[in-house]
Amino acid sequence: MSDESQQHPKDDEYYLTNVVFLVEGHLFSVPRYYFANMSEVFSDTFALPTVEGAKTEGSWDHSPFHLEGISMIDFKAFLRALIKEVHRDSILSRKEWGSALKLANMWGFHDVRQRAINAIEQAGHFTVVDKINLGREFKVFHWFNAAVQQFAFREVSISAQEVGLIGLDMAVPLFHLREKIVRHGVWHTSDWMKYAEDSLKEELLEVKASSAAFDALPSFYPAPKP
């Protein structure tokens, strides 16, 4: 067998290798490029030095990269969102975009996060309850902030059904905020925040800071030079 192929240099940009992941007992082999160059977490992980001559974790089926605590359903939805060139005609449900957004946050994928946020917004039927819950969970400040103001300034108070959906820890400070705004007649002012309880202010600031940190992530992480 000729070793001629071993004598040719591999192109830095277009010689793609795969990484093998193990998720809930199933193997996934996907281009390593997406993870090494588009993820804050994996770019650091794959840049770690390896033992010379040893099989790198994730380099073949018998030594996969274990993704503990990740569901196969979430991971497949994430891959459909990530590798859009392959799944260009694939239509993800809002739930699947939520899965993609969750893993994009976990692993620092800026572009997948933005794509998922846009897709969820465009899916329609995005209620104020959705904005509160998803904004809190996924650290999307413009969802969370808009929902807080919508609850605070609307004519009707929070319903029992909404309390069940957003939880008492969120419903109580929102109820108090709305009552203060009604009492003081503060309907068209940017000073509404001063009427919010400390717990709500703290959560608004925490979601805002986390959202800004995600937005500041790079879209691309250059591969380290050998």
Sequence and secondary structure as in RCSB ss.txt:
>XXXX:A:sequence
MSDESQQHPKDDEYYLTNVVFLVEGHLFSVPRYYFANMSEVFSDTFALPTVEGAKTEGSWDHSPFHLEGISMIDF
KAFLRALIKEVHRDSILSRKEWGSALKLANMWGFHDVRQRAINAIEQAGHFTVVDKINLGREFKVFHWFNAAVQQ
FAFREVSISAQEVGLIGLDMAVPLFHLREKIVRHGVWHTSDWMKYAEDSLKEELLEVKASSAAFDALPSFYPAPK
P
>XXXX:A:secstr
   GGGGS   TTT   EEEEEETTEEEEEEHHHHHHH HHHHHHHTS   TTS  TTSBTTB EE TT  HHHH
HHHHHHH TTTTTT    HHHHHHHHHHHHHHT HHHHHHHHHHHHHTS   HHHHHHHHHHHT HHHHHHHHHH
HHHSSS   HHHHHHH HHHHHHHHHHHHHHHHHT  S GGGGGGS HHHHHHHHHHHHHHHHHHTS S      
 
